[in-house]
Amino acid sequence: FVLIKMTIVGKRCPDISGLEFIKGNAPSSLPVPGKALVIECWATWCPPCRASIPHLTELAHKYPQALVVGVTSEDSKVASPFVNGQGSQMDYIVACDDDQEVESGLLGPAGARGIPHAFVVGGDGIVKWSGHPMEPGFEQALKEAVDSAKAPLPKKKQDLEALSVKELKTLIREHGVRAVGCVEKGDLVKAIMDHL
């Protein structure tokens, strides 16, 4: 008898695009490049899942730079009334996973044996943490993912020119672009283009 410990930590998060969003601003697919992400698997019938809802809301407020997405495999006819009844207590994005993309792409490969189960994904698309959302390591992993997430550098000059000076300076700082002597917006754009 050999016990094999499965883990998805350190591996790329699979693309997830078939979710039915029932609450919050829905990204077209997950993960979102340059954005820290929490995917928390839950169900309406699960008491520990319901107990973790206020904690997830607290973290969504504490780390607004991250996307917090609660995903259930239940039908939206079951999940929507529950989510609506939670009101502001469940103040993060919620989706139904009818195609079981999260289960087959994350829960299975992680060797998860139950719910709630959360995943922290970095802005680079790599799974940084996997486990129960009430574990102490969960928030630390989220904080680290938020701290390290960077907005990707636009590749086209016109996309850079559309950004504000403040946004350009943030990109320069995050990506270590050499911008000594840059005085005008055009100089910042040129420095980034030269860096690419």
Sequence and secondary structure as in RCSB ss.txt:
>XXXX:A:sequence
FVLIKMTIVGKRCPDISGLEFIKGNAPSSLPVPGKALVIECWATWCPPCRASIPHLTELAHKYPQALVVGVTSED
SKVASPFVNGQGSQMDYIVACDDDQEVESGLLGPAGARGIPHAFVVGGDGIVKWSGHPMEPGFEQALKEAVDSAK
APLPKKKQDLEALSVKELKTLIREHGVRAVGCVEKGDLVKAIMDHL
>XXXX:A:secstr
        TTSB   B   EEEES   SSBS TTS EEEEE  TT HHHHHHHHHHHHHHHH TTSEEEEEESS 
HHHHHHHHHHHGGGS SEEEE TT HHIIIIIHHHT  SSSEEEEE TTSBEEEEE TTSHHHHHHHHHHHHH  
    SSHHHHHTS HHHHHHHHHHHT   TT  SHHHHHHHHHHH 
